[in-house]
């Protein structure tokens, strides 16, 4: 596309505030700060407990510790800049390269989150459907390979999304983004060019990102359901299902938000609706995930209580 005089090569972006009312602005700031701190405390507690408690050194909890680490990183790519913008009396500008860096890590960690949920579903499938062969299938070498593969696949797809940013052109030096972080749909809305090709690229990449892992999750749970239905006792079926219920809840939250943001066209949602979905995806979900797992897993909950007691009440000599 031919670049006109109004188009700029090195634009500076700033984020529009949620509200111009000072009282509401500070209310949003403290709400986000509390959610961010709860996310850090909850996920660090889970990762620390799994690392220190020997009985939790199993593939299921190994993947859960990695999920907690991803949630921490995912929040840290967005929350600090968002809080700084809310607390600052002046506009904070970010360059196109800065936007690309934030978007890369945001999609890298968020995509790894989605793919890791598929790995966790496969782990549960092997544990329930093939319990006798489970230790031979899910070895530590296998677990580490799956986690490394998750990062490699997510990194490749994140790089593709960042390349799409370089194809966008913007008009003016100071550009307002109707969002609280650099996200591809928000950047496409302020680009001064036809973005149909970029939207198609985003749709294809996001579909690969989300559809393949979600299909694997559905296949894993199809085998799990068939196995559970063969269990003769109701108590046995309930116990088998309870090991998967927390994972199912997290999958539904993660994939519903991701699909709304990245698969549906940009024009489907208003700026306010997109912000609400993004807030839930970036601030609320990382808090709910550790809460769901800690409340639904009795073993993890008891281990966290013991770890907390050891820290707060050290044993006397």
Beta strands, then each sheet from edge to edge (+ up, - down):
strand 1: 7-8
strand 2: 12-15
strand 3: 94-95
strand 4: 170-171
strand 5: 174-177
sheet 1: 1+ 4-
sheet 2: 3+ 2- 5-
end
